[in-house]
């Protein structure tokens, strides 16, 4: 299977910091999948920062449900 791992953040912090943080979250999940035997070349990672929130909030509002990693397996 091909696996896509996408990291997200809430709306606290700068756009640049959230882009970095969301990518780091996705990369950590990628590392865990590799440790469990998934071939690295099957995994693509991306960070979306605060651009695709689950729960709409104003800028600067902490929302734990927006701090997440989505894993898609095809």
C-alpha positions as CSV (number, residue, x, y, z in Angstrom):
1,X,0.0,0.0,0.0
2,X,0.9,3.6,-0.4
3,X,0.7,5.7,2.8
4,X,0.3,9.4,3.1
5,X,1.0,11.1,6.5
6,X,-0.2,14.7,6.9
7,X,0.5,16.7,10.0
8,X,-1.6,19.6,11.2
9,X,-1.6,22.3,14.0
10,X,-4.0,24.6,15.7
11,X,-4.0,28.3,15.1
12,X,-1.5,29.2,17.9
13,X,1.8,30.5,16.6
14,X,3.1,31.9,13.4
15,X,2.3,30.3,10.0
16,X,6.0,29.5,9.5
17,X,6.3,27.8,12.9
18,X,3.1,25.8,12.4
19,X,4.3,24.6,9.0
20,X,7.5,23.3,10.6
21,X,5.7,21.8,13.5
22,X,3.1,20.0,11.4
23,X,5.8,18.5,9.2
24,X,7.7,17.4,12.3
25,X,4.6,15.6,13.5
26,X,4.1,13.8,10.2
27,X,7.8,12.8,10.1
28,X,7.5,11.3,13.6
29,X,4.6,9.2,12.6
30,X,6.6,8.2,9.5
31,X,9.5,7.1,11.7
32,X,7.1,5.0,13.8
33,X,5.7,3.3,10.7
34,X,9.2,2.5,9.5
35,X,10.1,1.1,12.9
36,X,7.1,-1.3,12.5
37,X,8.3,-2.6,9.2
38,X,6.6,-0.3,6.6
39,X,9.0,0.4,3.7
40,X,10.1,4.1,3.7
41,X,9.6,4.5,0.0
42,X,5.9,3.7,0.5
43,X,5.4,6.7,2.8
44,X,4.9,10.3,1.8
45,X,4.8,13.1,4.4
46,X,3.5,16.6,4.4
47,X,2.7,19.4,6.8
48,X,-0.4,21.6,6.4
49,X,0.2,23.9,9.3
50,X,-3.0,25.6,10.4
51,X,-4.6,25.6,6.9
52,X,-6.9,22.6,7.3
53,X,-8.4,22.8,10.8
54,X,-11.0,20.3,11.9
55,X,-12.6,22.8,14.3
56,X,-12.8,26.4,13.0
57,X,-11.3,28.9,15.5
58,X,-10.0,32.4,15.5
59,X,-6.3,33.0,15.0
60,X,-4.4,32.3,18.3
61,X,-7.0,30.0,19.8
62,X,-5.6,26.7,21.1
63,X,-7.8,23.7,19.9
64,X,-6.4,20.3,20.7
65,X,-8.5,18.5,18.0
66,X,-6.7,20.6,15.3
67,X,-3.3,19.3,16.5
68,X,-3.3,15.9,14.7
69,X,-1.7,13.6,12.1
70,X,-3.8,12.0,9.4
71,X,-2.7,8.7,7.9
72,X,-4.2,7.6,4.6
73,X,-3.6,4.1,3.3
74,X,-4.3,3.3,-0.4
